[in-house]
């Protein structure tokens, strides 16, 4: 996942963007996301059913609700992500 985060940051730099939000939802804002649209899991490794991530040039954070306090720490590398 470290390489994916690095690649996203490089794309942000190329596109001159300040940051990027990665929601768990798909393009239709569906509660139940198909396998093809698991963007948050692809970027972070988080497998829960509620969350979002924010990637900035020097920082990245993943946001989940209280149900996933332990799971997010087990699945997402705290070296690269802060937990919110």
C-alpha positions in Angstrom: 0.0 0.0 0.0 2.9 2.3 0.5 3.6 2.3 -3.2 0.0 3.2 -4.0 0.0 6.1 -1.6 3.3 7.3 -3.1 1.9 7.0 -6.6 -1.2 9.0 -5.6 0.9 11.7 -4.2 3.0 11.9 -7.3 -0.2 12.2 -9.4 -1.4 15.0 -7.1 1.9 16.8 -7.7 1.6 16.4 -11.5 -2.0 17.6 -11.5 -1.1 20.5 -9.1 -3.7 19.4 -6.6 -3.6 20.1 -2.8 -5.2 16.8 -1.8 -7.6 14.0 -2.6 -10.5 12.4 -0.7 -11.2 8.7 -1.1 -14.6 7.7 0.1 -15.7 4.1 0.7 -18.8 4.6 -1.4 -18.9 4.0 -5.2 -19.8 6.5 -7.9 -23.5 6.2 -6.9 -22.9 6.7 -3.2 -24.1 3.2 -2.5 -24.0 1.8 0.9 -23.0 -1.6 -0.4 -20.0 -1.2 -2.6 -19.2 -3.8 -5.3 -15.8 -5.4 -5.5 -14.9 -3.3 -8.5 -15.2 -0.1 -6.5 -13.3 -0.9 -3.4 -11.1 2.2 -3.7 -10.5 2.7 0.0 -9.4 -0.9 0.5 -7.2 -0.7 -2.6 -5.4 2.4 -1.3 -5.2 1.6 2.4 -5.9 -2.1 3.1 -9.0 -1.2 5.2 -11.8 -3.8 4.8 -14.5 -2.2 7.0 -17.8 -1.0 5.7 -17.5 2.7 6.8 -14.7 5.1 6.2 -12.9 7.7 4.1 -9.3 8.8 3.6 -7.7 12.1 2.9 -4.3 12.3 1.2 -2.3 15.5 1.2 1.3 15.9 -0.1 2.9 15.3 3.3 0.1 13.7 5.4 -2.6 11.0 5.0 -5.4 10.2 7.4 -8.1 7.5 7.4 -11.4 8.2 9.1 -13.7 5.5 10.4 -16.4 5.2 13.0 -16.0 3.8 16.4 -16.8 0.2 15.3 -13.5 0.0 13.5 -11.1 1.4 16.1 -9.2 -1.8 16.4 -9.7 -3.1 12.8 -8.3 0.0 11.1 -5.1 -0.2 13.2 -4.7 -3.8 12.3 -5.2 -3.3 8.6 -3.7 0.1 7.8 -0.1 1.0 8.4 0.3 3.7 11.0 3.7 4.6 9.6 1.9 6.2 6.6 -1.6 6.9 7.8 -3.0 8.7 10.9 -6.2 7.3 12.4 -9.1 9.6 13.0 
